[in-house]
Amino acid sequence: MGRASGRLPAAAPLFYGALAALALLGVRDVLFLYEENRCSMTYMFEYPEYLKIKLPKKTARRYPAYELYLYGEGNYAEENKNLVLTGIPVLFLPGNAGSYKQVRSLGSIALRKAEDLDFKYHFNFFTVNFNEELVALYGGTLQRQTKFVHECIKVILKLYRDREFAPSSVAIVGHSMGGLVARALLTLKNFKPELINLLITQATPHVAPVMPLDKYITDFYTAVSNHWILNAQELRNLTTLSVAGGFRDYQVRSGLAFLPRLSQQDSALSVVSSAVPRAWASTDHLSIITEDPKKRMSVLNHHFVRHPGKIFEENPEAFTELTGDFTWIEVKTSKWTYSVYNDSDGKYFVFPLASHRKSYSHVYCENSMLVRKYFFHVSSLFINLFDFNFGYVVILKLQDYPSLSHIVILLPPTVGNKFTLDCEFFKEDSRTVQLPVTNLFSFEKTSVYRLHIPWSHEDSVTVAKVPSSSEISAKLHVAQPGNDSRVPVLNIYSSSDCQYEVSNKHLFYTYYSYILVFQIIRFHAGALPVYVVSNILLTYGGQLSTLMSTGQCSEFSLELIRTAKPYKVEPIISIVVFLQGFNWFREIWDSLSLPEVDAAVLSSQDVWFPLVSLILFLLGAGIAYWSAVFFSASLRVFSTLWLILIRPTVLQKDNKLFTYRRLCVMGSLALVSWTTCGALAVFVIYLQYLFKQKKTLTKNRLASPMHYKLSSCHYSIDTTTAETVNSLKIHLTILYLFTWIVLLNLPSLVYWFKNLRYNVRLDPDPCRSTAIILVCILEILMNSTTSEVKSSKLLKIAAKVPLPLSVAMLAFGRMHLYKVPHFVTFSLLLHVLCCLV
């Protein structure tokens, strides 16, 4: 018996089902298994208003879909209707599918803070309407948005030109892709860098696009990154802050939001939102908008990294005068707890350090009041200290303050409140335990846990009630640099009389595998379509090979098990990456004008190792197997329903590959692709192909309803029906392969449809040329049979080409998803040639 009639191993569905389930669990871990939402909604006291700013006629004609607004509320909005502005200009840029109304949260809070200062300093928040474009999925408008923002900045500054102290620059807050657009401003030829003094980005993927679905996105990223690298010294006056969203942000993982480490590091800062201390504390409106870049950077570090619990002071006084008619109490013990309820008198607690320096290395104090109003004040007789980790916990290393003789803690009056203060001197060695690398910790009866990652600002803080049990997952956003030997540290802040237990759950192999796979999906889920298509392409090549050797086309699932093996593709890529480490090989590689292998780029970012590709390949195989099963089953169910409802009785035969009607369809769809949207033509030809195979399946059932006889899990089929079934099998594989191409091109189709009222033609179109070729190929293929292919002289080549194409796809398509349709198109083109030659 030939390979085409082989049996499907009984364990295969379970194996591929387990792989597909593992992929789904990884997606679930990314989308749902994160900390609870501890952010509070911002509320307004007055109705928000968005005042549309009139743009120059030339700008309005050039960008008809874009608008500029000024945010306001109540009386403030009424006062600004005449555009006599006196605040500090801030421009908000929304991101992918973002609304200009998202500025409300920032504008409303800033307005309340300005009212607290009696409008001594305040902001004017402007916002841009990008028509909620899908710029993360279609990059054709990123350059257009950048140029429009440049025009908006000029319009905004003109509104202040009659002021006595007119601002010469604006601050920009960019959300998601809006932050990248703001960085791209500096790449414009006629843009003056001094127009921006501060750039704050929120969840912006600076490192790489989340889904590189077209060439315009990757080119845009390359241009921005290269400009910032080559002009690092010129950008030192621009203060940049990037805030990542943490694990709750499943759309943009935090590792992508870290600004590249360049020589201008002293003017750029990247943090994860969970690592920002005292996130509820107000910012200093005056000093954050200053002409001094060093001062701006000091302010950012003050609020987003260190935050000692007080307003920023550029030159803090070395001496602090302790005033107030309070009681002074000296504390000499190493452990001390003070509790009070409804105390109207303040107190100073004095801790002499001379007796503790020999026995202890650190002092720790904790304030039970989480509300900012009740944080405590730590100072010495000689130097003012304000170094709180969380606003109500402070830990000092005595060695860092050799001249410090006393610590003074001020306890303000606590009228109507219960207050507890715990202080303890301890030796660091006695409180430090080294644990093996793990992904899960369990504690009981603790208060505050802080996981500190020393090489990036991505600390996480967990506050637990007593008694309770908490789990902390030590999943990283940024990999440890190769030259950094520091290790993560878990700090436990607990009361001195609190009993607690640290349980290190030893990870069994299976559990560790789950965590590893989940992290791989978190980091590389965007590359999964490449691996799925690679598996399908290998299977397609195997079916052509089986057709050539046996005359019959094998089942997709059987051929996937036989052909789609990781050892056929992965070693070649690993060898190429290894050889690229040698200068002679790189010179040959560059002389051939070949692009850099994606695995090498990812390795340089410390997010890649060979096991990642192997796991992704296996997950892709599982997804390819079961999605093909559901795809085929759905098509059969649909054809059955069609047969029941329509009951076609006439079977038409048309063995010609070219007819006048088909040539007209080719020309029409090619014209549609050229004049409107390439993805639209691809989608139409896909539906035509799908409907064609549905009819073929229906006709096959009508023609031979009794030809199938069950015998040892096989089917005995006559010659005519066998040819039809063989053709149907290869058509289903092509259709399934083409389904993924349609999905990868779908974002540009959605973008075109959404902006149809502004322009009928999508310009630029990432798939226009490919669509014209695919339309011609598929119009021929959908009417072909395996009998035409089996006799072709090119079949041997067509059967072997999918393997090198799969290797090339994994080598160059992981970070460039838009290249995947090119490899598939070439393989299908050879199939068409087999039908003709």
C-alpha positions in Angstrom: 0.0 0.0 0.0 1.4 3.5 -0.9 2.0 6.3 1.4 -1.3 8.0 0.4 -3.3 5.3 2.0 -1.4 5.0 5.3 -3.2 5.0 8.6 -3.4 7.9 10.9 -1.6 7.0 14.2 -4.1 6.7 17.1 -2.0 9.0 19.3 -1.6 11.7 16.7 -4.8 13.6 17.5 -4.0 13.5 21.2 -0.5 14.7 20.6 -1.5 17.6 18.4 -4.5 18.3 20.6 -2.1 18.7 23.6 0.0 21.1 21.6 -3.0 23.2 20.5 -4.3 23.1 24.1 -0.9 24.3 25.4 -1.0 27.2 23.0 -4.5 28.1 24.1 -3.5 27.9 27.8 -0.6 30.2 26.9 -3.0 32.7 25.3 -5.2 32.4 28.4 -2.2 33.2 30.6 -1.5 36.3 28.7 -5.0 37.6 28.4 -6.5 36.7 31.7 -4.1 35.5 34.4 -2.7 38.8 35.7 -3.2 40.9 38.8 -6.5 42.6 39.5 -7.1 46.0 38.2 -6.0 48.4 41.0 -6.4 51.5 38.9 -9.2 53.8 39.8 -11.4 55.7 37.3 -10.9 59.4 37.1 -14.1 61.4 37.6 -15.1 64.9 36.5 -17.1 67.5 38.3 -18.0 69.2 35.0 -19.0 68.1 31.5 -16.0 67.7 29.2 -15.8 69.8 26.1 -13.5 69.4 23.0 -13.0 72.7 21.2 -12.0 72.2 17.6 -9.0 74.2 16.5 -9.3 75.7 13.1 -6.4 74.5 10.9 -4.9 76.3 7.9 -6.8 75.5 4.7 -3.8 73.8 3.1 -3.4 71.6 6.1 -7.1 70.8 6.3 -7.2 69.8 2.6 -4.1 67.7 2.9 -5.4 65.8 6.0 -9.2 65.8 5.7 -9.5 62.9 8.2 -7.5 64.5 11.0 -8.5 67.2 13.5 -7.0 69.1 16.4 -8.9 69.8 19.6 -8.5 71.7 22.9 -9.8 70.0 26.0 -11.8 71.8 28.7 -14.4 71.5 31.4 -17.1 73.9 32.6 -16.0 77.5 33.2 -12.5 76.7 32.1 -13.8 75.5 28.7 -15.9 78.7 28.4 -12.9 80.9 29.1 -10.8 79.2 26.5 -13.4 79.5 23.6 -11.7 82.7 22.5 -8.3 80.8 22.5 -6.6 83.3 24.8 -4.4 80.7 26.5 -2.1 81.2 29.4 -1.1 77.6 30.3 1.7 75.3 29.4 0.8 73.5 26.1 0.6 69.7 26.2 -0.3 67.7 23.1 -1.9 64.2 23.5 -1.5 61.7 20.7 -3.8 58.6 20.7 -2.5 55.3 19.5 -3.8 52.4 17.5 -7.6 52.8 17.1 -7.4 55.4 19.9 -9.9 58.2 20.4 -8.8 61.9 20.8 -11.3 61.9 23.8 -8.8 59.7 25.8 -7.1 63.0 26.8 -10.0 63.5 29.3 -8.3 61.6 32.1 -5.1 63.6 31.9 -6.8 66.9 31.2 -9.3 66.6 34.0 -6.8 65.6 36.7 -4.4 68.4 35.6 -7.3 70.9 35.8 -8.1 69.8 39.4 -4.4 70.1 40.4 -4.2 73.6 38.8 -7.2 74.6 40.9 -5.4 73.5 44.0 -2.6 75.9 43.0 -5.1 78.7 42.2 -4.0 78.4 38.6 -0.5 79.6 39.4 0.7 77.0 36.9 -1.6 75.0 34.7 -1.7 73.0 31.4 -3.6 73.5 28.2 -4.3 70.0 26.9 -4.6 69.6 23.1 -5.5 66.4 21.5 -5.3 65.0 17.9 -8.1 63.1 16.2 -6.5 60.4 14.0 -9.9 59.0 13.0 -9.1 56.0 15.2 -6.8 54.5 12.5 -5.4 51.0 12.9 -1.8 52.1 12.7 -0.5 49.1 14.6 -1.8 46.8 11.9 -1.5 49.1 8.8 1.6 51.3 8.7 0.8 53.2 5.5 -0.4 56.3 7.4 2.2 56.6 10.1 4.3 59.0 8.1 1.1 61.0 7.3 0.2 61.2 11.0 3.7 62.4 11.9 3.6 65.2 9.4 0.1 66.2 10.6 1.4 66.4 14.2 4.2 68.7 13.0 1.6 71.0 11.6 -0.4 70.8 14.8 2.6 71.9 16.9 3.1 74.9 14.7 -0.6 75.8 15.1 -0.5 75.4 18.8 2.5 77.6 19.3 0.9 80.3 17.2 -1.9 80.5 19.7 0.6 81.7 22.3 2.6 84.2 20.2 0.9 87.3 21.7 1.7 86.2 25.2 4.4 88.0 27.2 6.3 84.8 27.8 5.2 82.7 24.9 6.3 79.1 25.0 8.7 77.9 22.3 8.0 74.2 22.8 5.3 71.8 23.7 5.2 68.7 25.9 3.9 65.6 24.2 2.1 62.6 25.8 1.8 59.7 23.3 -0.3 56.6 24.0 0.7 53.4 22.2 1.6 54.1 18.6 1.1 57.8 19.3 4.4 57.7 21.3 6.2 56.3 18.2 4.7 59.0 16.0 6.0 61.6 18.5 9.5 60.1 18.2 9.2 60.1 14.5 8.8 63.9 14.4 12.6 64.2 14.8 13.1 62.3 11.5 11.3 65.0 9.5 13.7 67.1 7.5 12.2 70.5 8.4 11.4 69.7 12.0 13.2 71.6 14.7 14.0 69.4 17.8 13.6 72.4 20.1 9.9 72.3 19.5 9.6 69.4 22.0 11.1 69.6 25.4 9.4 66.6 27.1 8.0 63.4 25.6 6.1 60.9 27.7 4.9 57.7 26.1 2.4 55.2 27.6 2.6 51.6 26.5 4.4 52.5 23.3 6.2 49.6 21.5 9.5 51.3 21.0 11.6 48.2 20.3 9.6 46.6 17.5 6.1 46.4 16.1 3.7 44.0 17.8 2.5 42.6 14.5 4.7 43.6 11.5 2.0 43.0 8.9 3.4 45.3 6.2 6.6 46.8 5.0 5.6 50.3 5.9 5.5 49.5 9.7 8.9 47.9 9.7 10.4 50.7 7.5 8.9 53.3 9.9 10.5 51.6 12.9 13.8 51.3 11.2 13.9 55.0 10.2 12.9 56.1 13.8 15.4 53.8 15.5 18.3 54.7 13.2 17.7 58.4 13.6 17.7 58.2 17.4 20.9 56.1 17.3 22.8 58.3 14.9 21.6 61.6 16.5 21.9 60.5 20.1 24.0 63.5 21.1 21.6 66.0 19.5 18.7 64.5 21.4 20.2 65.0 24.9 18.0 68.1 25.4 14.8 66.1 24.9 13.7 64.4 28.1 11.9 61.1 27.3 9.9 58.9 29.7 8.4 55.6 28.6 5.9 53.9 30.9 5.0 50.3 30.2 1.7 48.8 31.3 2.9 45.6 33.0 1.2 42.2 32.7 -2.3 43.7 32.4 -1.3 45.2 29.1 -1.5 42.0 26.9 -1.5 44.0 23.6 2.0 45.5 24.1 4.2 43.5 26.4 6.3 45.7 28.6 9.6 44.6 27.1 8.8 46.4 23.9 8.1 49.6 25.7 11.6 50.0 27.0 13.5 52.7 25.1 16.7 51.5 23.4 19.8 51.8 25.6 21.7 54.6 23.9 24.5 57.0 24.9 21.9 59.6 25.8 20.6 57.4 28.7 20.8 60.3 31.1 17.9 62.0 29.3 15.7 58.9 28.9 13.9 56.7 31.4 11.9 53.5 31.0 9.7 52.1 33.8 6.9 49.6 34.2 3.8 51.1 35.8 4.0 48.5 38.7 7.4 49.8 39.6 6.4 53.5 39.9 6.5 54.3 43.7 3.5 56.2 45.2 1.7 56.3 41.9 -1.1 58.2 43.6 1.2 61.2 44.4 0.8 64.4 42.6 3.4 65.7 40.1 5.3 68.9 40.3 3.7 71.0 37.5 6.4 73.7 37.4 9.7 71.9 37.4 8.6 69.1 35.0 8.3 71.8 32.2 11.6 73.4 32.5 14.3 74.4 29.9 17.0 72.5 31.8 17.1 68.9 30.6 19.0 67.7 33.6 16.4 69.2 35.9 13.6 67.5 33.9 15.4 64.2 34.2 15.8 64.7 38.0 12.1 65.3 38.2 11.3 62.2 36.3 13.6 60.1 38.5 12.1 61.8 41.6 8.5 60.8 40.7 8.9 57.6 38.7 11.9 55.8 40.3 12.7 57.0 43.8 9.8 59.2 45.0 10.6 59.9 48.6 7.1 61.1 49.4 7.5 64.8 49.0 7.4 67.5 46.3 10.5 67.8 44.2 13.2 70.2 45.4 16.0 71.1 43.1 18.4 72.0 46.0 17.0 70.5 49.2 18.2 72.1 52.4 20.9 70.1 54.2 19.5 71.0 57.6 15.9 70.7 58.7 14.5 72.7 61.6 12.3 70.6 63.8 9.5 72.8 65.0 6.3 72.3 66.9 5.4 72.0 70.6 5.7 68.2 70.5 6.9 65.6 73.0 10.4 64.2 72.5 10.8 60.5 73.3 14.2 58.6 73.1 14.0 55.0 71.9 17.1 52.7 72.6 15.7 49.2 71.8 16.4 47.4 68.5 12.7 46.5 68.1 10.0 49.0 68.8 6.3 49.3 68.2 4.1 52.3 68.9 0.3 52.3 68.6 -2.0 55.2 69.3 -5.6 56.1 68.6 -7.1 59.6 68.4 -4.0 61.4 69.7 -4.2 65.1 69.4 -0.5 65.7 70.3 2.4 65.2 68.0 5.6 63.4 69.0 9.3 63.2 68.1 10.9 59.8 68.5 14.7 59.9 68.6 16.8 56.8 67.8 20.5 57.1 68.7 22.6 55.1 66.2 26.0 54.8 68.1 24.9 51.7 70.0 23.4 50.0 66.9 26.1 50.4 64.3 28.3 47.5 65.5 25.5 44.9 65.6 23.2 46.0 62.8 23.5 47.1 59.2 20.0 48.5 58.4 17.0 50.1 60.1 13.5 49.5 58.9 10.3 51.5 59.8 6.7 50.9 58.7 3.7 53.1 59.0 0.3 51.4 59.2 -1.5 54.3 57.5 -1.6 53.9 53.7 -3.1 57.3 53.1 -0.6 59.8 52.0 -1.6 62.3 54.6 -0.3 60.1 57.4 3.1 59.1 56.0 5.9 59.7 58.5 8.9 62.0 58.4 12.5 60.7 58.8 15.3 63.1 59.4 18.5 63.4 61.3 20.1 66.1 63.4 22.4 66.8 60.4 20.8 65.7 57.2 17.3 65.6 55.8 16.3 62.1 54.6 13.2 61.4 52.5 13.7 58.0 51.0 10.5 56.0 51.2 10.1 52.9 49.2 6.3 52.8 49.1 5.3 56.0 51.0 4.8 54.2 54.3 7.9 52.0 54.4 11.5 53.1 54.8 14.6 51.1 55.0 18.0 52.7 55.5 21.5 51.2 55.2 23.5 52.6 58.1 26.8 52.4 56.2 25.5 54.9 53.7 25.2 57.5 56.4 28.5 57.4 58.4 28.0 60.9 59.9 24.5 60.2 61.0 24.2 60.2 64.8 20.4 60.0 65.3 17.2 59.3 63.4 14.2 61.4 64.3 10.7 60.3 63.4 7.9 62.9 63.5 4.5 61.5 64.3 1.9 64.2 63.6 -1.4 64.4 65.5 -3.7 61.4 64.6 -7.1 62.8 65.5 -9.8 60.3 64.7 -7.4 57.6 63.4 -5.6 54.6 64.7 -1.8 54.7 64.0 0.8 52.0 64.3 4.5 52.5 63.8 7.0 49.6 63.8 10.8 50.1 63.7 13.6 47.6 63.9 17.3 47.4 63.5 18.6 44.3 61.8 21.5 42.7 60.1 21.1 42.1 56.4 22.8 38.7 56.3 20.4 37.3 58.9 17.4 38.4 56.8 18.6 37.3 53.4 17.9 33.9 52.0 19.1 32.7 48.5 16.5 30.6 46.7 16.9 28.6 43.4 15.3 30.2 40.3 11.6 29.7 40.5 8.4 31.1 39.0 6.2 31.0 42.1 6.5 32.0 45.7 4.0 31.4 48.5 3.8 33.4 51.7 1.6 33.5 54.7 0.8 36.3 57.1 2.8 39.1 55.4 2.1 42.7 54.6 4.1 44.0 51.6 6.2 42.1 49.1 8.4 43.8 46.6 10.1 41.9 43.8 13.1 44.0 42.7 14.6 43.5 39.3 18.0 45.4 39.4 18.6 45.7 35.7 15.3 47.4 34.7 12.6 49.5 36.4 10.0 46.7 36.5 9.6 46.1 40.2 6.3 44.7 41.4 4.6 45.4 44.7 2.0 43.2 46.4 0.1 44.3 49.4 -1.6 41.5 51.4 -4.0 41.5 54.3 -3.3 39.6 57.5 -3.8 36.7 57.7 -3.5 35.8 54.0 -1.6 33.7 51.5 -0.2 35.4 48.4 1.5 34.2 45.3 4.1 36.2 43.3 5.0 35.1 39.8 8.6 36.2 38.9 8.0 36.6 35.2 10.2 39.2 33.6 9.5 41.9 31.1 13.1 42.5 30.1 15.7 39.7 29.9 18.9 40.0 32.0 21.7 41.5 30.0 24.6 39.2 29.4 27.1 41.5 31.2 24.9 41.9 34.3 25.5 39.4 37.1 22.9 40.9 39.5 20.0 38.8 40.7 16.4 39.6 41.4 15.6 40.3 45.1 12.4 39.7 46.9 11.9 42.1 49.9 9.4 41.1 52.5 8.1 44.0 54.7 6.3 42.7 57.7 5.6 43.7 61.3 8.2 42.5 63.8 5.7 40.5 65.7 4.2 38.9 62.5 4.8 35.3 61.9 5.3 34.4 58.3 6.4 31.4 56.1 8.2 31.5 52.8 7.5 28.5 50.7 9.5 27.9 47.6 7.5 25.6 45.4 9.9 23.2 43.7 9.0 23.1 40.0 8.4 19.8 38.5 9.4 19.4 34.9 5.9 19.6 33.6 5.1 22.8 35.5 8.3 24.4 34.5 7.5 23.5 30.9 4.1 25.2 31.2 5.6 28.4 32.5 8.3 28.4 29.8 5.7 27.9 27.1 3.5 30.6 28.5 6.4 33.1 28.6 7.4 32.2 25.0 3.8 32.9 23.9 3.9 36.2 25.8 7.1 37.2 24.0 6.6 35.6 20.6 2.8 35.1 20.0 3.1 37.4 17.0 5.3 34.9 15.3 3.0 32.0 15.6 1.2 32.5 12.2 4.6 32.1 10.5 5.1 28.7 12.1 1.5 27.6 11.3 2.0 28.6 7.7 5.4 26.9 7.6 3.8 23.6 8.8 1.0 23.9 6.2 3.6 24.6 3.4 5.6 21.6 4.4 2.5 19.5 4.3 1.5 20.9 1.0 4.9 19.9 -0.4 4.5 16.4 1.1 1.2 16.0 -0.7 2.7 17.0 -4.0 5.6 14.5 -3.4 3.1 11.7 -2.5 1.1 12.5 -5.6 4.2 12.3 -7.8 5.3 8.9 -6.3 2.0 7.1 -5.8 -0.4 8.9 -8.0 -2.7 9.7 -5.1 -2.9 12.7 -2.8 -2.6 12.0 0.9 -4.8 13.3 3.6 -3.6 16.6 5.1 -3.4 15.3 8.7 -1.5 12.2 7.7 1.0 14.2 5.6 1.4 16.8 8.4 2.5 14.0 10.7 4.9 12.6 8.1 6.4 15.8 6.6 6.2 18.7 9.1 9.3 17.9 11.2 11.3 20.6 13.0 14.6 18.9 12.3 14.1 19.7 8.6 14.1 23.5 9.1 15.5 24.5 12.5 19.1 23.2 12.1 19.7 25.1 8.9 18.7 28.4 10.6 20.8 27.7 13.7 23.8 27.0 11.5 23.3 30.2 9.5 23.0 32.2 12.8 26.2 30.5 14.1 28.2 31.2 10.9 27.1 34.9 10.9 29.3 35.3 14.0 32.3 34.9 11.6 33.5 37.9 9.6 34.2 35.9 6.4 30.7 34.5 6.3 29.1 37.8 7.1 31.0 39.4 4.2 29.7 36.7 1.8 26.2 37.1 3.2 26.3 40.9 2.8 27.7 40.6 -0.7 24.7 38.7 -1.7 22.5 41.5 -0.3 20.6 39.0 1.9 18.8 40.5 4.9 19.8 39.6 8.5 18.2 36.5 9.9 15.5 37.4 12.3 16.8 34.9 14.9 20.1 36.8 15.1 18.3 40.1 15.7 16.1 38.6 18.4 19.2 37.0 20.0 20.9 40.4 20.2 17.8 41.6 22.1 18.2 38.7 24.6 14.7 37.3 23.8 15.7 34.3 21.7 17.4 30.9 22.0 17.0 27.7 19.9 14.5 26.1 22.2 12.1 29.0 21.5 11.9 28.2 17.8 11.4 24.5 18.5 8.5 25.1 20.8 6.9 27.6 18.5 7.2 25.1 15.6 5.5 22.4 17.7 2.8 24.7 18.8 2.3 25.8 15.1 2.0 22.1 14.2 -0.7 21.6 16.8 -2.6 24.7 15.6 -2.2 23.7 11.9 -3.5 20.2 12.6 -6.6 21.0 14.5 -7.6 24.2 12.7 -7.4 22.2 9.5 -9.7 19.6 11.0 -12.2 22.2 12.0 -11.8 24.0 8.6 -12.4 20.8 6.6 -15.3 19.8 8.9 -16.9 23.2 8.6 -16.7 23.1 4.8 -18.3 19.6 4.7 -21.1 20.7 7.0 -21.7 23.7 4.9 -21.8 21.6 1.7 -24.2 19.2 3.4 -26.6 22.0 4.3 -26.2 23.4 0.8 -27.1 19.9 -0.6 -30.2 19.7 1.6 -31.4 23.2 1.0 -30.6 23.7 -2.7 -30.6 20.1 -4.0 -28.6 20.7 -7.3 -29.4 18.1 -9.9 -27.3 19.2 -12.9 -23.6 18.5 -12.9 -21.6 20.7 -15.2 -18.1 19.8 -16.4 -15.6 22.3 -17.5 -12.1 21.0 -17.9 -10.6 24.1 -19.5 -8.2 26.1 -17.4 -8.8 29.2 -19.5 -12.1 30.5 -20.6 -13.3 33.9 -21.6 -15.3 34.3 -18.4 -12.3 33.4 -16.2 -10.1 35.8 -18.1 -12.7 38.5 -17.5 -12.7 37.6 -13.7 -8.9 37.9 -13.6 -8.9 41.2 -15.3 -11.8 42.6 -13.2 -10.2 41.6 -9.9 -6.8 42.8 -11.0 -8.5 46.2 -11.8 -10.1 46.1 -8.4 -6.7 45.5 -6.8 -5.1 48.3 -8.7 -7.8 51.0 -8.3 -9.2 50.2 -4.8 -7.5 47.7 -2.4 -5.4 44.7 -3.0 -6.8 42.9 0.1 -10.3 43.3 -1.3 -9.4 41.5 -4.4 -7.7 38.7 -2.4 -10.8 38.4 -0.2 -13.1 38.2 -3.2 -11.0 35.5 -4.9 -10.8 33.6 -1.7 -14.6 33.5 -1.4 -14.9 32.4 -5.0 -12.4 29.6 -4.3 -14.2 28.6 -1.2 -17.6 28.5 -3.0 -16.0 26.6 -5.8 -14.7 23.8 -3.6 -18.0 23.7 -1.7 -19.7 23.0 -5.0 -17.1 20.4 -5.9 -17.7 18.6 -2.6 -21.5 18.8 -3.2 -21.2 17.5 -6.8 -19.0 14.7 -5.6 -21.6 13.5 -3.1 -24.3 13.7 -5.8 -22.3 11.8 -8.4 -21.3 8.9 -6.2 -23.4 8.7 -3.1 -22.9 4.9 -2.8 -19.3 4.6 -3.9 -17.8 4.8 -0.4 -17.5 1.4 1.3 -16.0 1.1 4.7 -13.1 -1.4 4.7 -10.3 -1.5 7.3 -10.6 2.2 7.9 -10.1 2.9 4.2 -12.4 3.8 1.3 -12.6 1.8 -2.0 -13.1 4.4 -4.6 -13.4 4.0 -8.4 -11.1 5.8 -10.7 -13.3 8.8 -11.5 -14.1 9.4 -7.9 -10.5 8.9 -6.8 -9.4 11.7 -9.2 -12.0 14.0 -7.8 -11.1 13.2 -4.2 -7.4 13.7 -4.9 -8.1 17.0 -6.4 -10.4 18.0 -3.5 -7.6 17.1 -1.0 -5.0 19.3 -2.6 -7.6 22.1 -3.1 -8.5 22.0 0.6 -4.8 22.4 1.5 -4.4 25.3 -0.9 -7.5 26.9 0.4 -6.4 26.4 4.0 -3.0 27.8 3.2 -4.7 30.8 1.5 -6.9 31.3 4.5 -3.9 32.4 6.6 -2.8 34.7 3.8 -6.3 36.4 3.8 -6.0 36.8 7.6 -2.6 38.5 7.4 -4.0 40.9 4.8 -7.2 41.6 6.6 -6.1 44.7 8.6 -5.4 46.7 5.4 -8.9 45.7 4.1 -10.5 46.9 7.4 -8.5 50.1 7.2 -9.6 50.7 3.6 -13.2 50.1 4.3 -13.2 52.4 7.3 -11.6 55.2 5.3 -13.6 54.7 2.2 -15.4 58.0 2.5 -12.1 59.8 2.2 -10.4 57.9 -0.6 -11.5 55.0 -2.7 -8.0 53.9 -3.4 -5.8 52.6 -0.6 -2.5 54.4 -0.9 0.0 53.1 -0.1 -1.3 49.5 -0.5 1.0 46.8 1.1 -0.4 43.9 -1.0 -1.4 45.5 -4.3 1.2 43.7 -6.5 0.9 40.4 -4.6 -2.9 40.5 -4.9 -2.8 40.8 -8.7 -0.5 37.8 -8.9 -2.6 35.8 -6.5 -5.8 36.6 -8.3 -4.4 35.1 -11.5 -2.9 32.1 -9.8 -6.0 31.2 -7.8 -8.4 31.7 -10.7 -6.4 29.0 -12.6 -5.8 26.7 -9.6 -9.4 26.5 -8.5 -10.3 24.9 -11.9 -7.4 22.5 -12.0 -7.2 18.8 -11.2 -4.5 16.5 -10.0 -4.5 14.7 -13.4 -3.0 17.8 -15.0 -0.3 18.1 -12.3 0.8 14.4 -12.2 2.0 14.5 -15.8 3.9 17.7 -15.4 7.7 17.9 -15.8 7.9 20.5 -13.1 6.1 18.5 -10.4 9.4 17.3 -8.9 10.6 20.9 -8.5 7.2 22.0 -7.1 7.2 19.2 -4.5 10.7 20.1 -3.3 10.5 23.9 -3.2 8.2 24.2 -0.1 10.9 22.9 2.1 13.5 25.7 1.3 10.6 28.2 1.3 9.6 27.1 4.8 13.2 27.6 5.9 13.3 31.0 4.4 9.9 31.9 5.9 11.2 31.1 9.4 14.5 32.8 8.8 13.1 36.1 7.5 9.4 36.1 8.4 9.3 36.1 12.2 9.8 39.8 12.4 8.4 40.5 9.0 5.0 38.8 8.7 4.2 40.6 5.4 6.9 38.4 3.7 4.9 35.2 4.4 2.4 35.7 1.4 5.4 36.1 -0.9 6.8 32.6 -0.1 3.3 31.1 -0.4 2.7 32.9 -3.7 5.9 31.5 -5.2 5.0 28.0 -4.2 1.5 28.3 -5.7 3.0 29.8 -8.9 5.0 26.6 -9.4 1.8 24.7 -9.0 0.1 26.7 -11.8 3.1 26.1 -14.0 2.7 22.4 -13.3 -0.9 22.7 -14.7 0.4 24.3 -17.9 3.7 22.5 -18.6 
